[in-house]
Amino acid sequence: MSEENTSKSFDGRQMPADVEAERCLLGGILRDPEVMGSAVMSISDDDFFYLERHQLIWNALCSLNKSVTPIDPVTLSAELSKMGKLDIVGGREYIFELMESVASSANVPWQLEHLRNKAVLRKLIRTSSDIIRKSMDPASTPDNVLQDAERDIFAIADNQIRDTLKPIDNFVTPLLERLNNRKDGITGVPTGITELDTLTNGLQNSDLIILAARPGVGKTSFAMTVAANAAITYHKNVAFFSLEMDGVQLAQRLLCSQAQIDQSRVRSGRLNDDEKRKIFAAVPMINQAPLFVDDNADLGIMELMSKARQLKHKGHLDLLIIDYLQLMKTGKEENRAVAIGAISRGLKILAKELQIPVIALAQLSRKVEEKGRERPQLSDLRESGSIEQDADMVWFVERPFVQTHKDEDRYKATLIVAKHRNGSVKDIDMSFVPEYTTFYDATDQQGDDGGEEYQYGSDDDGGGPQVADFGSF
């Protein structure tokens, strides 16, 4: 067989390859079939070998290995003949020539790493060429080209195969650490709401969760509660993309929640010494939390996916939260229902690709405000057809006080798990403290005493506190 495909080139230059190393690798396997195990773990795709004949020989070796057939020039020749490829690779003469070309298999580990590097470089060249082709296409848009380019480049980086055969103690130690850190059977990202964590075992990788509520009920507050619990209490890496509120507003909510101080006191600056101490005690805890906030109100799905991939690639992403879905741009002029469907599908794909849970906040349609409607339904999700279909879970937050304005309802809240693809649906009772804009377990002390501990009083109770002077701390 001629070596005509060694002349493959890009832009007039030879593609990265080492044909002689390929010959030595295959000859080493024939000389010592015991190294086939390490070769199988290192060679992941059909592009590993530059020459077609070498790829065909490798495929035949894999077939022999799978059927537990002894590997030697005779069995390999027979397998290639059965595949109808023996003449294509150069016949039995070439098979024996490969084995005779090496004295031992000692250099197989080096050859595997060396050839893997060459294969990666070829993939990068082809991907770059594809990016150029798409960029030259008049029908292409920058967002689409960037999205495809980023996905393909990250795929090459993530698919670089290393030797995964390790002593058992390499797995026992992290298993013990995982068991030691696991609380109450939680296998995913904890939310801090005990009954919800029990139902879901924590937020699971690849799940898309839709969180919706009536206006003013507290979907952003619940999302911030989950983000704070995951990042501060459980040290999970959380990214919060806020298209509605700016970062300073979110930081204020988080600070008041952790310090348990009425937000109105912070906004006015009228804090007493005890409240100031609580704030300064909460600041280091918040600053050290692995919580990332993006408050770009002009965020598109492509940009979000790019930023999420970068965080994940750096090892800084366990949970992604978007507030909220209907505010995101698609970069295309199209029917809004179609656009929202594209966004929800993109978020589901992202959750699976990065192996993280994604929480997307969503609006409810105006139907939910009709009189006589006691609770939201899946059909109340705006553009519900695609959103509901893509979601693994759908949550609704309900607070009766918003409708009744009764004092006994002030701290009551319910999380309605209306869809749960991998488990049961359920209504979960919670407590909500409006002064902190924070949700708690219903069994917590917050709100159980009728709210007395949250009443800091008006500015004229006992003269009121002095305006905060942070310079003295």
C-alpha positions in Angstrom: 0.0 0.0 0.0 1.3 3.4 -0.9 1.8 6.1 1.7 0.0 8.7 -0.4 -2.1 10.0 2.5 1.1 11.3 4.3 0.9 14.2 1.9 -2.2 15.6 3.6 -1.6 19.2 4.3 -3.2 22.4 5.5 -2.4 25.7 3.9 0.4 24.0 2.0 2.1 22.6 5.2 2.3 19.0 6.5 -0.3 18.1 9.2 1.2 17.1 12.6 2.0 13.4 12.5 4.7 10.8 13.2 4.1 7.8 10.9 7.2 6.0 12.2 6.0 6.3 15.8 2.6 4.8 14.7 4.5 1.8 13.2 6.5 1.3 16.3 3.4 1.5 18.5 1.6 -1.2 16.5 4.7 -3.3 16.3 5.2 -3.0 20.0 1.7 -4.3 20.6 2.3 -7.2 18.3 5.6 -7.9 20.1 4.1 -7.7 23.5 0.2 -8.0 23.6 0.2 -7.2 27.3 0.5 -3.5 26.5 -2.8 -3.6 24.6 -4.6 -2.7 27.9 -2.8 0.6 28.3 -3.2 1.4 24.6 -7.0 0.9 24.7 -7.2 3.4 27.6 -5.2 6.0 25.8 -6.7 5.8 22.3 -10.1 7.2 22.3 -11.1 7.9 18.7 -10.5 7.2 15.0 -8.3 10.2 14.6 -5.5 8.9 16.8 -3.6 7.3 13.8 -2.7 9.5 10.9 -2.5 6.7 8.3 -5.6 5.0 7.3 -3.9 1.6 7.2 -2.7 2.0 10.8 -6.3 2.9 11.9 -7.6 -0.2 10.3 -5.0 -2.3 12.0 -5.9 -0.8 15.3 -9.6 -1.5 14.8 -8.7 -5.1 14.1 -6.5 -5.3 17.3 -9.4 -3.9 19.3 -11.7 -6.5 17.8 -9.3 -9.3 18.8 -8.9 -7.8 22.3 -12.7 -7.6 22.8 -13.2 -11.2 21.8 -10.3 -12.3 24.1 -8.4 -13.7 21.1 -4.6 -14.0 21.4 -2.9 -11.2 19.5 -0.1 -12.1 17.0 0.6 -11.5 13.3 -1.4 -14.6 12.3 -4.6 -13.8 14.2 -4.4 -10.1 13.2 -4.1 -11.0 9.6 -7.0 -13.4 9.9 -9.1 -10.6 11.5 -8.3 -8.1 8.8 -9.1 -10.7 6.2 -12.5 -11.3 7.8 -13.1 -7.5 7.8 -12.1 -7.4 4.1 -9.2 -5.0 4.9 -6.1 -7.1 4.7 -5.1 -6.0 1.2 -5.9 -2.4 2.0 -3.3 -2.4 4.9 -0.6 -4.0 2.8 -1.2 -7.7 3.4 0.4 -10.2 5.8 3.8 -8.9 4.7 3.1 -5.5 6.3 1.8 -7.0 9.5 5.0 -9.0 10.0 7.1 -6.0 9.0 5.5 -4.0 11.8 6.5 -6.6 14.4 10.0 -6.9 13.1 10.5 -3.1 13.1 10.8 -3.0 16.9 12.8 -4.9 19.4 10.5 -4.5 22.4 7.4 -2.7 23.7 9.5 -0.5 26.2 8.7 2.7 24.4 4.9 2.2 24.1 4.0 4.6 26.9 6.0 7.4 25.3 4.6 6.6 21.8 1.0 6.8 23.1 1.5 10.2 24.7 3.5 11.5 21.6 0.8 10.3 19.1 -2.0 11.6 21.3 -0.4 15.1 21.2 -0.2 14.9 17.4 -3.8 13.9 17.1 -4.9 16.8 19.3 -3.0 19.3 17.1 -4.7 17.9 14.0 -8.1 18.3 15.7 -7.3 21.9 16.5 -6.3 22.6 12.9 -9.5 21.1 11.6 -11.6 22.9 14.2 -9.9 26.2 13.3 -10.4 25.6 9.6 -14.1 25.0 10.3 -14.3 28.2 12.3 -12.8 30.1 9.4 -15.3 28.5 7.0 -18.3 29.4 9.1 -17.0 32.9 9.6 -16.8 33.4 5.9 -20.3 32.2 5.4 -22.6 35.3 4.8 -25.4 33.5 6.6 -23.4 33.0 9.8 -23.8 35.3 12.9 -21.0 36.0 15.3 -22.9 34.5 18.2 -23.5 31.2 16.5 -19.9 30.9 15.3 -18.5 31.8 18.7 -20.8 29.3 20.4 -19.8 26.5 18.0 -16.1 27.4 18.3 -16.1 27.5 22.0 -18.0 24.2 22.3 -15.6 22.4 19.9 -12.4 23.8 21.5 -13.6 22.9 25.0 -14.5 19.4 23.7 -11.0 18.9 22.5 -9.6 20.1 25.9 -12.0 17.9 27.9 -11.4 14.8 25.8 -7.7 14.5 26.2 -7.4 11.0 27.6 -5.0 10.1 30.3 -4.1 6.8 31.9 -7.0 6.1 34.2 -5.8 2.8 35.7 -4.9 3.6 39.3 -4.3 1.7 42.5 -7.5 1.1 44.5 -6.4 3.4 47.3 -6.6 6.4 44.9 -10.4 5.8 44.9 -11.0 4.8 48.5 -9.6 8.1 49.9 -11.9 10.4 48.0 -14.8 8.0 48.7 -14.2 8.3 52.4 -14.0 12.1 52.1 -17.3 12.1 50.1 -19.0 10.0 52.7 -17.7 12.2 55.5 -19.0 15.3 53.8 -22.3 13.8 52.9 -25.1 15.0 55.1 -28.5 13.2 55.4 -28.0 11.3 52.2 -27.4 14.5 50.1 -25.7 13.5 46.9 -26.1 16.8 45.0 -25.9 20.5 45.8 -27.8 21.2 49.1 -30.3 24.0 49.1 -30.5 24.5 52.8 -34.2 23.7 52.8 -34.3 20.4 54.7 -37.5 18.9 53.3 -36.5 19.9 49.7 -33.0 18.3 50.1 -34.7 15.2 51.4 -37.0 15.0 48.4 -34.3 15.6 45.8 -31.1 14.4 47.7 -29.8 17.8 46.7 -29.8 19.4 43.3 -28.5 16.8 40.9 -26.1 17.3 38.0 -27.6 17.9 34.5 -31.0 18.9 36.0 -32.7 22.1 34.7 -35.0 23.5 37.4 -37.6 26.2 36.7 -38.5 28.4 39.6 -41.6 30.6 39.1 -43.9 32.7 41.3 -46.5 35.4 41.1 -45.1 39.0 41.0 -43.8 40.1 44.4 -44.0 36.6 46.0 -40.2 36.1 46.2 -38.7 34.0 43.5 -35.5 36.1 43.5 -35.4 35.9 47.3 -35.8 32.1 47.2 -33.1 31.8 44.5 -30.7 34.0 46.6 -31.5 31.8 49.7 -30.5 28.7 47.8 -27.4 30.4 46.4 -26.3 31.7 49.9 -26.9 28.3 51.5 -25.0 26.4 48.8 -22.1 28.8 48.7 -21.7 30.0 52.3 -22.9 27.0 54.3 -21.8 24.1 52.0 -18.9 25.8 50.1 -20.3 25.0 46.7 -19.3 27.1 43.7 -22.3 29.1 42.7 -22.8 31.5 39.7 -25.7 33.9 39.9 -26.6 35.7 36.7 -29.0 38.6 37.5 -30.7 40.3 34.6 -33.1 42.2 36.8 -31.2 43.4 39.9 -27.7 44.9 40.0 -24.9 43.4 42.0 -25.1 45.9 44.8 -28.7 45.2 45.5 -28.0 41.5 45.6 -25.1 42.0 47.9 -27.3 44.1 50.2 -29.9 41.3 50.3 -27.2 38.8 51.1 -25.7 40.9 53.8 -29.0 41.5 55.5 -29.9 37.9 55.3 -26.7 36.7 56.8 -26.5 39.4 59.5 -30.3 39.1 60.1 -30.9 42.8 59.9 -34.0 44.6 58.4 -33.1 45.8 55.0 -34.9 49.1 55.5 -32.4 49.9 58.4 -29.5 49.3 56.1 -30.9 51.4 53.3 -31.5 54.3 55.6 -28.2 53.8 57.4 -29.9 54.1 60.7 -28.2 51.2 62.5 -27.5 50.8 66.2 -24.1 49.4 67.4 -25.4 45.8 67.7 -26.6 45.9 64.1 -23.3 47.3 62.9 -21.4 44.5 64.7 -23.7 41.9 63.0 -22.9 43.4 59.6 -19.2 43.4 60.1 -19.3 39.8 61.4 -21.2 38.7 58.3 -18.9 40.4 55.7 -15.9 38.0 55.9 -18.2 35.0 55.7 -19.7 36.4 52.5 -16.5 37.6 51.0 -14.9 34.1 51.4 -17.9 32.3 49.8 -17.4 30.9 46.3 -20.3 33.0 44.9 -19.9 34.7 41.6 -22.4 37.4 40.4 -23.0 38.7 36.9 -25.4 41.6 36.7 -25.2 42.3 33.0 -28.8 43.2 32.1 -28.1 42.7 28.4 -27.0 39.0 28.7 -27.7 36.6 25.9 -27.8 32.8 26.0 -24.6 32.5 24.0 -22.7 34.8 26.4 -24.1 33.0 29.4 -23.0 29.6 28.1 -19.5 30.9 27.4 -19.1 32.3 30.9 -20.4 29.2 32.5 -18.0 27.0 30.5 -15.1 29.2 31.5 -16.0 28.9 35.2 -16.5 25.2 34.9 -13.2 24.8 33.1 -11.5 26.6 36.0 -13.2 24.3 38.5 -15.4 27.1 39.8 -19.0 26.0 39.1 -21.3 23.6 41.0 -24.6 25.5 40.5 -25.8 28.0 38.0 -28.8 30.4 38.7 -30.4 32.7 36.1 -32.8 35.5 37.1 -34.7 35.4 34.9 -35.3 33.4 31.8 -37.7 35.8 29.9 -35.2 38.7 30.1 -32.5 36.8 28.2 -31.6 37.6 24.6 -31.4 35.0 21.9 -29.6 37.2 19.3 -32.4 36.5 16.8 -35.5 38.3 15.7 -38.2 35.7 16.0 -41.5 34.8 17.8 -41.0 35.2 21.5 -42.3 31.7 22.3 -39.8 30.2 19.9 -37.0 32.4 21.4 -37.9 31.3 25.0 -37.9 27.7 23.8 -34.4 28.1 22.4 -33.2 29.5 25.7 -34.7 26.7 27.8 -33.3 24.1 25.5 -29.9 25.8 25.6 -29.9 25.8 29.4 -30.8 22.1 29.5 -28.0 21.3 27.1 -25.6 23.4 29.2 -26.7 21.5 32.4 -25.9 18.2 30.8 -22.7 19.4 29.1 -21.2 20.9 32.3 -22.8 18.3 34.6 -24.2 20.9 37.0 -27.8 21.8 38.2 -29.2 24.9 36.6 -32.0 27.0 38.2 -33.8 29.3 35.8 -36.3 31.8 37.2 -39.4 32.3 35.1 -42.5 34.5 34.9 -46.0 33.2 35.3 -48.7 34.2 32.9 -51.4 36.7 34.0 -53.9 33.8 34.3 -52.5 32.9 37.6 -53.9 36.2 39.1 -57.4 35.3 38.3 -59.8 35.3 41.2 -60.5 31.8 42.5 -57.1 30.5 41.5 -55.6 29.1 44.7 -52.3 27.9 43.3 -50.2 28.1 40.1 -50.2 25.3 37.6 -47.7 24.1 35.1 -49.8 25.7 32.4 -49.3 29.0 34.0 -45.7 29.1 33.0 -45.4 31.8 30.3 -44.4 30.0 27.0 -45.0 26.8 29.1 -44.9 24.3 26.2 -41.1 24.4 25.8 -40.1 25.4 29.3 -42.1 22.7 31.0 -40.9 20.1 28.5 -37.2 20.9 29.0 -37.4 21.2 32.8 -36.5 18.3 35.1 -38.1 20.1 38.0 -40.6 22.9 38.2 -41.0 24.9 41.5 -43.6 27.4 42.4 -43.2 29.7 45.4 -46.4 30.7 47.2 -46.9 33.2 50.1 -50.5 33.5 51.3 -49.8 36.9 52.9 -49.5 38.4 49.4 -53.2 37.7 48.8 -54.7 37.8 52.3 -52.5 40.5 54.1 -53.4 38.7 57.3 -50.9 38.9 60.2 -51.1 35.1 60.8 -49.9 34.6 57.2 -47.0 37.0 57.3 -44.2 34.5 57.7 -45.9 31.5 55.9 -44.5 30.2 52.6 -44.8 27.1 50.5 -42.6 25.6 47.8 -44.7 23.6 45.3 -42.7 21.0 43.6 -45.1 20.7 40.6 -42.8 18.6 38.4 -40.0 16.2 39.4 -38.8 14.0 36.6 -36.8 11.7 38.9 -39.0 11.7 42.0 -42.3 12.7 43.5 -44.0 16.0 43.6 -44.8 17.7 47.0 -45.8 20.9 48.8 -43.1 22.0 51.2 -43.9 24.3 54.0 -41.3 27.0 54.7 -41.0 30.3 56.6 -40.3 33.6 55.0 -38.8 36.6 56.7 -39.6 39.7 54.6 -37.2 41.9 56.6 -34.4 39.7 55.5 -36.0 38.5 52.2 -34.9 35.0 53.2 -36.6 31.6 53.3 -36.1 29.1 56.1 -37.3 25.6 57.1 -40.8 25.8 58.5 -39.5 24.1 61.7 -36.9 26.9 62.3 -37.6 29.5 65.0 -37.9 32.2 62.4 -41.4 33.4 62.3 -42.8 30.9 64.8 -43.4 33.5 67.5 -45.6 35.7 65.3 -42.6 37.7 64.1 -41.7 39.5 67.3 -38.0 38.9 66.8 -38.1 40.7 63.4 -39.8 43.9 64.7 -37.0 46.4 65.0 -39.5 49.2 65.4 -39.9 52.5 63.6 -37.4 55.3 63.7 -39.2 56.9 66.6 -39.3 53.9 69.0 -37.4 55.1 72.0 -35.8 57.9 70.0 -34.6 55.4 67.2 -31.0 54.4 66.5 -28.3 56.7 65.4 -27.2 56.9 61.8 -24.5 54.3 61.3 -20.9 55.4 61.6 -18.9 52.7 60.0 -15.7 54.6 60.4 -15.5 53.8 64.1 -15.3 50.0 63.4 
